[in-house]
C-alpha cells in the first residue's frame, strides 16, 4: 500500500494548511471505512487512495511507483 504524508503533499505543490486539511479528511474517510487505526491524533500517514478519493484525481501514476510501493 502506498501512503502519503503532509510533507509529500507539500512537495506536490499543496500549501501547508491545505495539506494538513487533506490528511485530516483522509483520516476521517478511513475511519468511516472501518479502519479505526486512523483515529489516532499522532498518525500523519494515510493511504494514497484515500487522498485521491477526496481530491478526485490520481496523485501518482503506475510508472511513478516502483515494485516496493515507494514513489520514485
N, C-alpha and C positions, 0 to 999 in steps of 0.2 A: 504494500500500500504506500502510495506516495503522499507525503504530508507537506504542509506549508506552515510557515510562521509569519509573524508580523513583519519581521525583517525581510523575508522573501518577498512579501507584497510590496514593501517599500522599494526593494530593488527592481521590481517590475514597473514602478512608476506611481504607485498609490501614495498618498500622503500618510503621515504618521497616524493622525487621528482616524482617517478613513480605514487604514489597515487594522487598527485596534477594533474598530466597529465591525469590520468584516469577520475577524477572528471571533469576536463575541457572538455574532449572529450565526456563524458556523457551529460554534459550540452549542448554542441553543438548538439549532437544527439537529445536531447529532443526538442530543438528549431527547428530543421529540421522536427521533427514530428508534429510541430504546437503548441507547448507549449511555448509561449513567456515569460512566468513566469520565465523560467530558463535562460533568457538572462541577469539576474542581476549579477553584479560582486561580490556582497556580499553573494550570495547564495552558500552554500557549501554542500548541501544535495541533493542527486539525487536518483531516484528510482533504486532498485537493478536490475530490468530487463534491464535498460539502460546500466549499468556496465557489466552485463552478456552478452549483445549483442556485446559489444566492445571486451571483453575478449574471448568470445566464450565458456565459461564454467560456470556452475552454482556455485554461491558463497555459497548458503545455501540450504540445503535440506528441505523438508517439516517438518521433525521431529525437525529441529533446530528452528522452528518458533512456538510460542505459539498462542493462539486464538486471541490475541490483535495485532498481526502483528509485535511483537517485537522479536528479536533474543534471544534465551536462552543462 
